[in-house]
């Protein structure tokens, strides 16, 4: 570790590359919400090449929970389409290592686990539309309350591909009834970040028994003038990878994302020359 | 051939499934523009499984020319995420067969070429945003003139993946200068159908020598009050496959698309249950 540990507020004003440099050196291991404002943050799945085609098919068939924003070459730890110097072995503050379908450990570096058969798939993340909500005056409850967004298992079936399948995991955000249409329209503009909601209202329609008992994250209150709105969640692929019982796969730890150099809106001119 | 050949106008009022049934029976072998109004039409690339992961990486890195909307299971000629009864061996009016990097033949059925190692990749198509332009009162010159959209090789580099790479092919549509911003905004809403333009104005910036000499399709006039606007083109992947010199690959013939059951807007509720 080449520098003293930094806090979240130390990093808020730094750009993506500088934040990654601190993370790479071991100087920051906490969540990335709010860091490198305006930059794309990514969920990660690091998987063996022999299941990568099926995993990409799975993501293509389930774009709401699994919007692909980057795919590495096999065995190559760099991801030049996402950022000039990204090294996927070290640039995420916290990783989860799964072995044979169970969480084996959390780590801050995976250099000694990396092999020339691995493929990294980066998926968009809800931070993108949450930032847009705040910019448009739609409050985001779990951010206001400094909590982790509540996440729920559902009975909504995913389109299977090879060994990958199961049910969708969703996030829930309470939205004032007068802003629900705006929330749909704003998030629909970010198909690379889960896109429009998959449902609103009664949690029972999704097979959720109690909104106050999320499967991951923290419960948040839904006020009388608010409607619970549900989006596809980036924990879905972790759940699906877990079920596939791969000998080894690696993901980010929830909330501890890869920060890319791309604008979170994936707008011009970045998209013109993706391989600069 | 179980029924007499049908004309384009015979099919205009039929739904996607009925149009596919006519095509499947050999009763229609012409272009699909304007058929099954409102339904997604797709470019196709049928490739060996051993290069499919690289091809999907290539498409992910070049979403403007190569927006993936469907991927088959290996060896499975059906594409249930695009339409309940789609049989990719027969449901396209005209195919192109490439062998060792050269066009070998055009056909109306590929059943005898299909193998259990093949993967079909379906890509969005510009018909989608052209329909939106017409609905919003932006004229589309090549449609008005009953021509094929002009297409051009450029010097814009594509992000490579494995054996796949090269330069982008673009389409050009002359847009009245007062509607260029609208054309950007409307097409940007369809990232699965090439999205926003990649450039406007001087063709030299893209390495195009003469707009009146397209590499494919027909020239169309650009009037004094119009600006030439350029979009990523679905011929790009054909060009890239050709360069890769695969022993065998199959595409649709330009303009002779696969018609899916999905809304061309990929809007709710179709996306909720992609595997019904």
Interface residues (C-beta under 8 A of the other chain):
Chain A: X49 X52 X53 X56 X57 X60 X61 X62 X63 X64 X68 X70 X71 X73 X74 X81 X119 X156 X157 X158 X159 X160 X161 X162 X189 X191 X192 X195 X196 X198 X199 X268 X271 X272 X273 X274 X275
Chain B: X49 X52 X53 X56 X57 X60 X61 X62 X63 X64 X68 X70 X71 X73 X74 X81 X119 X156 X157 X158 X159 X160 X161 X162 X189 X191 X192 X195 X196 X198 X199 X268 X271 X272 X273 X274 X275
